[in-house]
């Protein structure tokens, strides 16, 4: 019974339609960044600056990276781009945003 369903052309047509429909729903991360940034410009809220996250990451990685503060939009874009590939921690943010490395003493 299942093999007959899989063999039928209507199954494959529905499968392909669903696949392309879901694929079309994938977020455009650059659009998210554009709209979010425009919205944040209108707000002057310390919550959007993620001070706790930035201060914690800056302190944790001060010997490794020159930390560049991230805001909510940056975090949304990072989460969108990573799409569950890696966890969203300080190291991942630093690598993803290509922060400069701190000069090590040799």
N, CA, C and O atoms as a printed pandas DataFrame, in Angstrom:
     atom_number atom_name residue_name chain_id  residue_number  x_coord  y_coord  z_coord
0              1         N          UNK        A               1    0.820   -1.186    0.000
1              2        CA          UNK        A               1    0.000    0.000    0.000
2              3         C          UNK        A               1    0.873    1.263    0.000
3              4         O          UNK        A               1    0.650    2.177   -0.795
4              5         N          UNK        A               2    1.866    1.307    0.895
5              6        CA          UNK        A               2    2.745    2.468    0.960
6              7         C          UNK        A               2    3.570    2.581   -0.311
7              8         O          UNK        A               2    3.789    3.681   -0.818
8              9         N          UNK        A               3    4.027    1.448   -0.827
9             10        CA          UNK        A               3    4.843    1.497   -2.042
10            11         C          UNK        A               3    4.033    2.004   -3.233
11            12         O          UNK        A               3    4.577    2.687   -4.101
12            13         N          UNK        A               4    2.732    1.677   -3.286
13            14        CA          UNK        A               4    1.872    2.201   -4.357
14            15         C          UNK        A               4    1.740    3.713   -4.248
15            16         O          UNK        A               4    1.738    4.413   -5.260
16            17         N          UNK        A               5    1.629    4.219   -3.026
17            18        CA          UNK        A               5    1.514    5.666   -2.805
18            19         C          UNK        A               5    2.786    6.374   -3.252
19            20         O          UNK        A               5    2.733    7.405   -3.921
20            21         N          UNK        A               6    3.932    5.808   -2.873
21            22        CA          UNK        A               6    5.208    6.414   -3.223
22            23         C          UNK        A               6    5.429    6.385   -4.728
23            24         O          UNK        A               6    6.020    7.308   -5.289
24            25         N          UNK        A               7    4.960    5.333   -5.382
25            26        CA          UNK        A               7    5.131    5.209   -6.822
26            27         C          UNK        A               7    4.222    6.160   -7.601
27            28         O          UNK        A               7    4.523    6.502   -8.744
28            29         N          UNK        A               8    3.143    6.579   -7.009
29            30        CA          UNK        A               8    2.192    7.418   -7.749
30            31         C          UNK        A               8    2.785    8.803   -8.017
31            32         O          UNK        A               8    3.508    9.361   -7.192
32            33         N          UNK        A               9    2.462    9.330   -9.174
33            34        CA          UNK        A               9    3.005   10.633   -9.564
34            35         C          UNK        A               9    2.423   11.755   -8.706
35            36         O          UNK        A               9    3.097   12.758   -8.472
36            37         N          UNK        A              10    1.189   11.605   -8.237
37            38        CA          UNK        A              10    0.607   12.664   -7.408
38            39         C          UNK        A              10    1.357   12.804   -6.088
39            40         O          UNK        A              10    1.465   13.908   -5.554
40            41         N          UNK        A              11    1.875   11.704   -5.558
41            42        CA          UNK        A              11    2.671   11.771   -4.336
42            43         C          UNK        A              11    3.898   12.644   -4.565
43            44         O          UNK        A              11    4.208   13.514   -3.751
44            45         N          UNK        A              12    4.595   12.410   -5.672
45            46        CA          UNK        A              12    5.820   13.161   -5.947
46            47         C          UNK        A              12    5.525   14.626   -6.239
47            48         O          UNK        A              12    6.306   15.504   -5.872
48            49         N          UNK        A              13    4.410   14.892   -6.892
49            50        CA          UNK        A              13    4.029   16.280   -7.153
50            51         C          UNK        A              13    3.769   17.002   -5.836
51            52         O          UNK        A              13    4.239   18.122   -5.637
52            53         N          UNK        A              14    3.022   16.364   -4.935
53            54        CA          UNK        A              14    2.747   16.970   -3.631
54            55         C          UNK        A              14    4.031   17.121   -2.812
55            56         O          UNK        A              14    4.246   18.134   -2.146
56            57         N          UNK        A              15    4.866   16.102   -2.878
57            58        CA          UNK        A              15    6.128   16.160   -2.144
58            59         C          UNK        A              15    6.975   17.337   -2.622
59            60         O          UNK        A              15    7.497   18.095   -1.805
60            61         N          UNK        A              16    7.115   17.493   -3.935
61            62        CA          UNK        A              16    7.928   18.572   -4.483
62            63         C          UNK        A              16    7.321   19.945   -4.175
63            64         O          UNK        A              16    8.050   20.886   -3.861
64            65         N          UNK        A              17    6.012   20.062   -4.260
65            66        CA          UNK        A              17    5.356   21.323   -3.927
66            67         C          UNK        A              17    5.597   21.698   -2.469
67            68         O          UNK        A              17    5.917   22.845   -2.158
68            69         N          UNK        A              18    5.443   20.728   -1.589
69            70        CA          UNK        A              18    5.691   20.987   -0.158
70            71         C          UNK        A              18    7.146   21.361    0.088
71            72         O          UNK        A              18    7.431   22.276    0.861
72            73         N          UNK        A              19    8.061   20.662   -0.560
73            74        CA          UNK        A              19    9.482   20.936   -0.387
74            75         C          UNK        A              19    9.804   22.372   -0.785
75            76         O          UNK        A              19   10.452   23.096   -0.030
76            77         N          UNK        A              20    9.353   22.787   -1.972
77            78        CA          UNK        A              20    9.668   24.133   -2.439
78            79         C          UNK        A              20    8.919   25.200   -1.650
79            80         O          UNK        A              20    9.417   26.315   -1.490
80            81         N          UNK        A              21    7.740   24.875   -1.160
81            82        CA          UNK        A              21    7.003   25.825   -0.330
82            83         C          UNK        A              21    7.756   26.080    0.972
83            84         O          UNK        A              21    7.944   27.229    1.372
84            85         N          UNK        A              22    8.184   25.004    1.631
85            86        CA          UNK        A              22    8.934   25.135    2.889
86            87         C          UNK        A              22   10.275   25.804    2.630
87            88         O          UNK        A              22   10.712   26.640    3.420
88            89         N          UNK        A              23   10.924   25.450    1.545
89            90        CA          UNK        A              23   12.212   26.059    1.201
90            91         C          UNK        A              23   12.046   27.561    0.995
91            92         O          UNK        A              23   12.928   28.338    1.362
92            93         N          UNK        A              24   10.925   27.974    0.414
93            94        CA          UNK        A              24   10.653   29.379    0.194
94            95         C          UNK        A              24   10.392   30.140    1.483
95            96         O          UNK        A              24   10.511   31.365    1.514
96            97         N          UNK        A              25   10.039   29.427    2.546
97            98        CA          UNK        A              25    9.781   30.061    3.830
98            99         C          UNK        A              25   11.055   30.321    4.624
99           100         O          UNK        A              25   11.025   31.005    5.647
100          101         N          UNK        A              26   12.175   29.776    4.153
101          102        CA          UNK        A              26   13.435   29.989    4.854
102          103         C          UNK        A              26   13.705   31.478    4.959
103          104         O          UNK        A              26   13.556   32.204    3.976
104          105         N          UNK        A              27   14.100   31.946    6.137
105          106        CA          UNK        A              27   14.271   33.387    6.321
106          107         C          UNK        A              27   15.467   33.930    5.548
107          108         O          UNK        A              27   16.502   33.273    5.438
108          109         N          UNK        A              28   15.314   35.110    5.027
109          110        CA          UNK        A              28   16.417   35.828    4.417
110          111         C          UNK        A              28   17.060   36.641    5.534
111          112         O          UNK        A              28   16.520   37.663    5.956
112          113         N          UNK        A              29   18.185   36.194    5.998
113          114        CA          UNK        A              29   18.817   36.787    7.179
114          115         C          UNK        A              29   19.176   38.253    6.961
115          116         O          UNK        A              29   19.134   39.040    7.906
116          117         N          UNK        A              30   19.523   38.630    5.750
117          118        CA          UNK        A              30   19.868   40.025    5.481
118          119         C          UNK        A              30   18.631   40.916    5.567
119          120         O          UNK        A              30   18.727   42.067    5.994
120          121         N          UNK        A              31   17.481   40.402    5.169
121          122        CA          UNK        A              31   16.232   41.159    5.299
122          123         C          UNK        A              31   15.892   41.363    6.778
123          124         O          UNK        A              31   15.439   42.435    7.179
124          125         N          UNK        A              32   16.115   40.327    7.572
125          126        CA          UNK        A              32   15.880   40.438    9.012
126          127         C          UNK        A              32   16.754   41.544    9.580
127          128         O          UNK        A              32   16.284   42.380   10.352
128          129         N          UNK        A              33   18.023   41.549    9.199
129          130        CA          UNK        A              33   18.954   42.560    9.707
130          131         C          UNK        A              33   18.506   43.963    9.295
131          132         O          UNK        A              33   18.529   44.889   10.106
132          133         N          UNK        A              34   18.102   44.117    8.040
133          134        CA          UNK        A              34   17.697   45.435    7.538
134          135         C          UNK        A              34   16.487   45.975    8.299
135          136         O          UNK        A              34   16.489   47.121    8.747
136          137         N          UNK        A              35   15.461   45.148    8.441
137          138        CA          UNK        A              35   14.250   45.595    9.117
138          139         C          UNK        A              35   14.478   45.805   10.611
139          140         O          UNK        A              35   13.957   46.752   11.200
140          141         N          UNK        A              36   15.242   44.934   11.202
141          142        CA          UNK        A              36   15.513   45.038   12.635
142          143         C          UNK        A              36   16.323   46.293   12.931
143          144         O          UNK        A              36   16.024   47.012   13.884
144          145         N          UNK        A              37   17.338   46.560   12.127
145          146        CA          UNK        A              37   18.180   47.732   12.355
146          147         C          UNK        A              37   17.373   49.019   12.252
147          148         O          UNK        A              37   17.574   49.946   13.036
148          149         N          UNK        A              38   16.469   49.078   11.293
149          150        CA          UNK        A              38   15.621   50.269   11.154
150          151         C          UNK        A              38   14.755   50.451   12.395
151          152         O          UNK        A              38   14.549   51.573   12.858
152          153         N          UNK        A              39   14.260   49.362   12.918
153          154        CA          UNK        A              39   13.410   49.418   14.104
154          155         C          UNK        A              39   14.218   49.840   15.329
155          156         O          UNK        A              39   13.758   50.672   16.111
156          157         N          UNK        A              40   15.400   49.285   15.505
157          158        CA          UNK        A              40   16.224   49.609   16.673
158          159         C          UNK        A              40   16.665   51.063   16.687
159          160         O          UNK        A              40   16.874   51.641   17.754
160          161         N          UNK        A              41   16.807   51.656   15.507
161          162        CA          UNK        A              41   17.200   53.063   15.458
162          163         C          UNK        A              41   16.163   53.950   16.140
163          164         O          UNK        A              41   16.490   55.017   16.659
164          165         N          UNK        A              42   14.918   53.500   16.133
165          166        CA          UNK        A              42   13.838   54.271   16.735
166          167         C          UNK        A              42   13.779   54.091   18.251
167          168         O          UNK        A              42   13.141   54.874   18.955
168          169         N          UNK        A              43   14.442   53.065   18.736
169          170        CA          UNK        A              43   14.404   52.763   20.164
170          171         C          UNK        A              43   15.732   53.118   20.812
171          172         O          UNK        A              43   16.788   52.943   20.204
172          173         N          UNK        A              44   15.687   53.602   22.010
173          174        CA          UNK        A              44   16.908   53.866   22.755
174          175         C          UNK        A              44   16.780   53.122   24.077
175          176         O          UNK        A              44   16.499   53.710   25.122
176          177         N          UNK        A              45   16.990   51.836   24.003
177          178        CA          UNK        A              45   16.739   50.968   25.141
178          179         C          UNK        A              45   17.994   50.147   25.425
179          180         O          UNK        A              45   18.533   49.517   24.516
180          181         N          UNK        A              46   18.459   50.143   26.654
181          182        CA          UNK        A              46   19.668   49.386   26.986
182          183         C          UNK        A              46   19.473   47.889   26.785
183          184         O          UNK        A              46   20.445   47.160   26.588
184          185         N          UNK        A              47   18.225   47.422   26.833
185          186        CA          UNK        A              47   17.948   46.002   26.600
186          187         C          UNK        A              47   18.411   45.594   25.208
187          188         O          UNK        A              47   18.923   44.490   25.022
188          189         N          UNK        A              48   18.237   46.472   24.236
189          190        CA          UNK        A              48   18.622   46.171   22.856
190          191         C          UNK        A              48   20.131   46.092   22.684
191          192         O          UNK        A              48   20.625   45.505   21.721
192          193         N          UNK        A              49   20.856   46.684   23.617
193          194        CA          UNK        A              49   22.312   46.677   23.515
194          195         C          UNK        A              49   22.936   45.423   24.121
195          196         O          UNK        A              49   24.140   45.210   23.977
196          197         N          UNK        A              50   22.158   44.602   24.786
197          198        CA          UNK        A              50   22.621   43.335   25.369
198          199         C          UNK        A              50   23.860   43.529   26.239
199          200         O          UNK        A              50   24.852   42.817   26.085
200          201         N          UNK        A              51   23.797   44.488   27.146
201          202        CA          UNK        A              51   24.956   44.814   27.975
202          203         C          UNK        A              51   25.465   43.626   28.783
203          204         O          UNK        A              51   26.676   43.445   28.909
204          205         N          UNK        A              52   24.576   42.825   29.324
205          206        CA          UNK        A              52   25.004   41.672   30.135
206          207         C          UNK        A              52   25.783   40.684   29.276
207          208         O          UNK        A              52   26.845   40.206   29.674
208          209         N          UNK        A              53   25.256   40.388   28.115
209          210        CA          UNK        A              53   25.933   39.446   27.211
210          211         C          UNK        A              53   27.271   40.014   26.766
211          212         O          UNK        A              53   28.296   39.337   26.843
212          213         N          UNK        A              54   27.260   41.253   26.304
213          214        CA          UNK        A              54   28.501   41.855   25.809
214          215         C          UNK        A              54   29.566   41.959   26.892
215          216         O          UNK        A              54   30.731   41.645   26.648
216          217         N          UNK        A              55   29.179   42.394   28.079
217          218        CA          UNK        A              55   30.160   42.511   29.169
218          219         C          UNK        A              55   30.708   41.146   29.562
219          220         O          UNK        A              55   31.905   41.006   29.811
220          221         N          UNK        A              56   29.843   40.142   29.619
221          222        CA          UNK        A              56   30.293   38.795   29.977
222          223         C          UNK        A              56   31.246   38.217   28.940
223          224         O          UNK        A              56   32.279   37.645   29.290
224          225         N          UNK        A              57   30.904   38.365   27.675
225          226        CA          UNK        A              57   31.760   37.845   26.609
226          227         C          UNK        A              57   33.073   38.610   26.533
227          228         O          UNK        A              57   34.137   38.026   26.327
228          229         N          UNK        A              58   32.981   39.919   26.700
229          230        CA          UNK        A              58   34.185   40.758   26.652
230          231         C          UNK        A              58   35.160   40.331   27.749
231          232         O          UNK        A              58   36.365   40.231   27.513
232          233         N          UNK        A              59   34.632   40.080   28.946
233          234        CA          UNK        A              59   35.477   39.675   30.064
234          235         C          UNK        A              59   36.030   38.263   29.848
235          236         O          UNK        A              59   37.201   38.000   30.124
236          237         N          UNK        A              60   35.194   37.375   29.361
237          238        CA          UNK        A              60   35.590   35.972   29.188
238          239         C          UNK        A              60   36.664   35.802   28.108
239          240         O          UNK        A              60   37.550   34.957   28.235
240          241         N          UNK        A              61   36.577   36.612   27.045
241          242        CA          UNK        A              61   37.483   36.428   25.908
242          243         C          UNK        A              61   38.435   37.599   25.703
243          244         O          UNK        A              61   38.918   37.809   24.590
244          245         N          UNK        A              62   38.714   38.362   26.751
245          246        CA          UNK        A              62   39.554   39.541   26.607
246          247         C          UNK        A              62   40.966   39.212   26.129
247          248         O          UNK        A              62   41.611   40.046   25.494
248          249         N          UNK        A              63   41.448   38.022   26.421
249          250        CA          UNK        A              63   42.797   37.639   25.987
250          251         C          UNK        A              63   42.802   37.041   24.580
251          252         O          UNK        A              63   43.867   36.851   23.993
252          253         N          UNK        A              64   41.627   36.744   24.041
253          254        CA          UNK        A              64   41.544   36.065   22.751
254          255         C          UNK        A              64   41.043   36.990   21.646
255          256         O          UNK        A              64   41.614   37.021   20.556
256          257         N          UNK        A              65   39.977   37.744   21.922
257          258        CA          UNK        A              65   39.356   38.607   20.912
258          259         C          UNK        A              65   39.207   40.040   21.413
259          260         O          UNK        A              65   39.077   40.281   22.614
260          261         N          UNK        A              66   39.228   40.969   20.491
261          262        CA          UNK        A              66   38.839   42.338   20.787
262          263         C          UNK        A              66   37.342   42.370   20.558
263          264         O          UNK        A              66   36.875   42.416   19.420
264          265         N          UNK        A              67   36.597   42.346   21.647
265          266        CA          UNK        A              67   35.148   42.164   21.566
266          267         C          UNK        A              67   34.463   43.400   20.990
267          268         O          UNK        A              67   34.718   44.524   21.422
268          269         N          UNK        A              68   33.596   43.176   20.016
269          270        CA          UNK        A              68   32.765   44.228   19.434
270          271         C          UNK        A              68   31.341   43.978   19.910
271          272         O          UNK        A              68   30.778   42.910   19.672
272          273         N          UNK        A              69   30.761   44.971   20.585
273          274        CA          UNK        A              69   29.425   44.795   21.143
274          275         C          UNK        A              69   28.403   44.430   20.078
275          276         O          UNK        A              69   28.421   44.965   18.969
276          277         N          UNK        A              70   27.517   43.514   20.431
277          278        CA          UNK        A              70   26.445   43.056   19.562
278          279         C          UNK        A              70   25.121   43.561   20.126
279          280         O          UNK        A              70   24.966   43.690   21.340
280          281         N          UNK        A              71   24.177   43.844   19.246
281          282        CA          UNK        A              71   22.847   44.234   19.713
282          283         C          UNK        A              71   21.857   43.127   19.331
283          284         O          UNK        A              71   22.246   42.092   18.789
284          285         N          UNK        A              72   20.596   43.357   19.615
285          286        CA          UNK        A              72   19.583   42.337   19.327
286          287         C          UNK        A              72   19.548   41.962   17.859
287          288         O          UNK        A              72   19.395   40.785   17.530
288          289         N          UNK        A              73   19.684   42.927   16.974
289          290        CA          UNK        A              73   19.660   42.632   15.539
290          291         C          UNK        A              73   20.824   41.728   15.153
291          292         O          UNK        A              73   20.659   40.767   14.401
292          293         N          UNK        A              74   21.998   42.050   15.677
293          294        CA          UNK        A              74   23.160   41.211   15.392
294          295         C          UNK        A              74   22.911   39.774   15.836
295          296         O          UNK        A              74   23.227   38.825   15.118
296          297         N          UNK        A              75   22.343   39.629   17.020
297          298        CA          UNK        A              75   22.061   38.295   17.548
298          299         C          UNK        A              75   21.026   37.562   16.702
299          300         O          UNK        A              75   21.146   36.357   16.477
300          301         N          UNK        A              76   20.016   38.281   16.235
301          302        CA          UNK        A              76   19.013   37.661   15.362
302          303         C          UNK        A              76   19.646   37.166   14.072
303          304         O          UNK        A              76   19.344   36.064   13.613
304          305         N          UNK        A              77   20.508   37.963   13.494
305          306        CA          UNK        A              77   21.162   37.564   12.244
306          307         C          UNK        A              77   22.087   36.374   12.487
307          308         O          UNK        A              77   22.116   35.438   11.687
308          309         N          UNK        A              78   22.838   36.403   13.578
309          310        CA          UNK        A              78   23.721   35.276   13.900
310          311         C          UNK        A              78   22.902   33.999   14.068
311          312         O          UNK        A              78   23.255   32.957   13.515
312          313         N          UNK        A              79   21.824   34.075   14.819
313          314        CA          UNK        A              79   20.969   32.906   15.024
314          315         C          UNK        A              79   20.368   32.432   13.710
315          316         O          UNK        A              79   20.265   31.230   13.465
316          317         N          UNK        A              80   19.973   33.376   12.869
317          318        CA          UNK        A              80   19.392   33.032   11.577
318          319         C          UNK        A              80   20.424   32.334   10.699
319          320         O          UNK        A              80   20.139   31.282   10.127
320          321         N          UNK        A              81   21.602   32.899   10.590
321          322        CA          UNK        A              81   22.649   32.337    9.740
322          323         C          UNK        A              81   23.123   30.971   10.237
323          324         O          UNK        A              81   23.364   30.068    9.436
324          325         N          UNK        A              82   23.254   30.821   11.546
325          326        CA          UNK        A              82   23.729   29.549   12.095
326          327         C          UNK        A              82   22.667   28.468   11.992
327          328         O          UNK        A              82   22.989   27.295   11.805
328          329         N          UNK        A              83   21.405   28.856   12.113
329          330        CA          UNK        A              83   20.275   27.960   11.903
330          331         C          UNK        A              83   20.454   26.609   12.599
331          332         O          UNK        A              83   20.201   25.562   12.004
332          333         N          UNK        A              84   20.887   26.638   13.850
333          334        CA          UNK        A              84   21.013   25.401   14.620
334          335         C          UNK        A              84   22.279   24.605   14.354
335          336         O          UNK        A              84   22.432   23.505   14.886
336          337         N          UNK        A              85   23.191   25.132   13.545
337          338        CA          UNK        A              85   24.422   24.413   13.219
338          339         C          UNK        A              85   25.375   24.394   14.409
339          340         O          UNK        A              85   25.981   23.366   14.712
340          341         N          UNK        A              86   25.502   25.518   15.070
341          342        CA          UNK        A              86   26.361   25.633   16.253
342          343         C          UNK        A              86   25.590   26.343   17.345
343          344         O          UNK        A              86   24.628   27.065   17.079
344          345         N          UNK        A              87   26.026   26.128   18.587
345          346        CA          UNK        A              87   25.349   26.835   19.676
346          347         C          UNK        A              87   25.757   28.306   19.643
347          348         O          UNK        A              87   26.838   28.657   19.170
348          349         N          UNK        A              88   24.888   29.137   20.144
349          350        CA          UNK        A              88   25.094   30.579   20.078
350          351         C          UNK        A              88   25.760   31.058   21.362
351          352         O          UNK        A              88   25.092   31.558   22.266
352          353         N          UNK        A              89   27.057   30.905   21.437
353          354        CA          UNK        A              89   27.804   31.342   22.602
354          355         C          UNK        A              89   28.797   32.427   22.186
355          356         O          UNK        A              89   28.847   32.820   21.020
356          357         N          UNK        A              90   29.574   32.901   23.135
357          358        CA          UNK        A              90   30.505   34.001   22.876
358          359         C          UNK        A              90   31.514   33.650   21.786
359          360         O          UNK        A              90   31.778   34.456   20.894
360          361         N          UNK        A              91   32.069   32.458   21.860
361          362        CA          UNK        A              91   33.073   32.048   20.883
362          363         C          UNK        A              91   32.489   32.006   19.483
363          364         O          UNK        A              91   33.115   32.474   18.532
364          365         N          UNK        A              92   31.298   31.449   19.349
365          366        CA          UNK        A              92   30.644   31.372   18.048
366          367         C          UNK        A              92   30.368   32.773   17.507
367          368         O          UNK        A              92   30.587   33.041   16.325
368          369         N          UNK        A              93   29.883   33.672   18.382
369          370        CA          UNK        A              93   29.613   35.048   17.939
370          371         C          UNK        A              93   30.894   35.724   17.457
371          372         O          UNK        A              93   30.890   36.398   16.428
372          373         N          UNK        A              94   31.980   35.548   18.190
373          374        CA          UNK        A              94   33.244   36.171   17.822
374          375         C          UNK        A              94   33.745   35.633   16.480
375          376         O          UNK        A              94   34.200   36.399   15.631
376          377         N          UNK        A              95   33.660   34.338   16.296
377          378        CA          UNK        A              95   34.119   33.742   15.040
378          379         C          UNK        A              95   33.206   34.124   13.883
379          380         O          UNK        A              95   33.680   34.444   12.793
380          381         N          UNK        A              96   31.911   34.093   14.114
381          382        CA          UNK        A              96   30.958   34.396   13.047
382          383         C          UNK        A              96   31.084   35.849   12.578
383          384         O          UNK        A              96   31.024   36.125   11.380
384          385         N          UNK        A              97   31.256   36.762   13.513
385          386        CA          UNK        A              97   31.361   38.180   13.154
386          387         C          UNK        A              97   32.789   38.579   12.778
387          388         O          UNK        A              97   33.052   39.740   12.465
388          389         N          UNK        A              98   33.692   37.626   12.809
389          390        CA          UNK        A              98   35.096   37.819   12.433
390          391         C          UNK        A              98   35.755   38.945   13.223
391          392         O          UNK        A              98   36.375   39.852   12.668
392          393         N          UNK        A              99   35.593   38.846   14.539
393          394        CA          UNK        A              99   36.230   39.831   15.415
394          395         C          UNK        A              99   37.740   39.671   15.354
395          396         O          UNK        A              99   38.265   38.575   15.155
396          397         N          UNK        A             100   38.418   40.788   15.531
397          398        CA          UNK        A             100   39.879   40.751   15.507
398          399         C          UNK        A             100   40.395   40.008   16.734
399          400         O          UNK        A             100   39.819   40.080   17.819
400          401         N          UNK        A             101   41.468   39.311   16.533
401          402        CA          UNK        A             101   42.096   38.593   17.642
402          403         C          UNK        A             101   42.952   39.549   18.456
403          404         O          UNK        A             101   43.560   40.471   17.913
404          405         N          UNK        A             102   42.994   39.324   19.749
405          406        CA          UNK        A             102   43.852   40.121   20.626
406          407         C          UNK        A             102   45.291   39.679   20.390
407          408         O          UNK        A             102   45.562   38.503   20.147
408          409         N          UNK        A             103   46.189   40.622   20.465
409          410        CA          UNK        A             103   47.608   40.279   20.265
410          411         C          UNK        A             103   48.102   39.555   21.485
411          412         O          UNK        A             103   47.972   40.041   22.608
412          413         N          UNK        A             104   48.666   38.403   21.264
413          414        CA          UNK        A             104   49.189   37.636   22.404
414          415         C          UNK        A             104   50.642   38.000   22.658
415          416         O          UNK        A             104   51.403   38.289   21.735
416          417         N          UNK        A             105   50.997   37.977   23.909
417          418        CA          UNK        A             105   52.369   38.273   24.313
418          419         C          UNK        A             105   53.216   37.033   24.068
419          420         O          UNK        A             105   52.911   35.961   24.591
420          421         N          UNK        A             106   54.267   37.167   23.285
421          422        CA          UNK        A             106   55.177   36.029   23.049
422          423         C          UNK        A             106   56.529   36.275   23.644
423          424         O          UNK        A             106   57.413   35.425   23.540
